[in-house]
């Protein structure tokens, strides 16, 4: 890259990545925002398996990372590294890592109020599923129906014959 290209790049307004301390993304966002930096911290809602059950959780989409919009060569970036909750800017060599505007724009479009829903889609009749625990652990079957009491009905091939099996929805996953 020529010197002119670097100077042109240094003058432009762009998104950069901030690396936060563990589980302090929100603290970093809050403190950077308070200092007048334009920040974006997308959250995601998704299903996480804990102790044989799925729970809906809301967490930062990219743990330990948030985006900050900076004008290189114009804004003073030095307060960023001493901000509470921040480890520093992500860098490649001596230059901070730029994030393409299109990526951040796409993330902003797909989030509502800073939250993107990444929950699992409900199972559809005919989908192959794998049993996670119990006497039929690791067997695969065909999802047939869902009941209101968090139970699912499967077709299971046992000794060449299909039989119906009812399990907790937390005992199966997509194959």
Secondary structure, DSSP 8 states (H G I E B T S, - for coil): --HHHHHHHHHSEEEEEEEE-TT-HHHHHHHHHHTT-EEE--EEEEEEEETTEEEEEEEESSTTEEEEEEETTTS--HHHHTSTTEEEE-EETTEE-EE-HHHHHHHHHH-BTTEEE-------TT-EEEE-SSTTTT-EEEEEEE-TTSEEEEEEEETTEEEEEEEEGGGEEE-
